[in-house]
Structures are given as C-alpha cells and as structure tokens.
C-alpha cells in the first residue's frame, strides 16, 4: 500500500476547505497527522477514514463553528474595558512640566 503524503495546502484543495481549517483540525486532533522533522504531512486515506469514523462528510469536512456559537458581525471585535479612573503615577507630560535642576 503506497502512502499519498499531502501538505496542508494540498489536503485543503482535495477536501475543498481552507488551509486554516486543516491546521485547526490537526491541532485539535480531529485528523491524523505525521510529522517529519518540523514538517507536517497527511496520509489521504487515513484522513478520509478518520473523518468517516467521526461522522463527517468529505465535503465541508471540518466545522469551523460549534452548534449555537455566535461570532461578531460587521467587523466588531472585543475591546478591552476602558479605565474608569485616571492613571496614577508620573507620566511623560507631568514630568516634562517640571523645571530641570540647575547645576
């Protein structure tokens, strides 16, 4: 039996998903991966068997969202909460207002 070793981009093209979805799937352990030094390669037959065993169809293989998960729309992203009080301590502006010590 001959192995068909594929890269991330080649496997993504065969399964018709994005390379990002392939990377996410092998990091989560959803598809088997073989590592050669620092390279990752996929055996197409083993990937197909693993996907069938998990109940995925071969098109739209890797689901990017879980059931009921919502994502931000319109480019909205999570932002950090704004500070409610002024920063305590010396800042560049307050230091610059002081006169320098004469020699």
ABEGO torsion letter per residue (X at the ends): XBBBBBBAAAAAAAAGBBAAAAAAAAAAGABBBBBBEABBBBBAAAAAAAAAAAGBBABGABBABBBGBBBBBGGBBBBBBBBABBBBEBBAAAAAABBBBBX
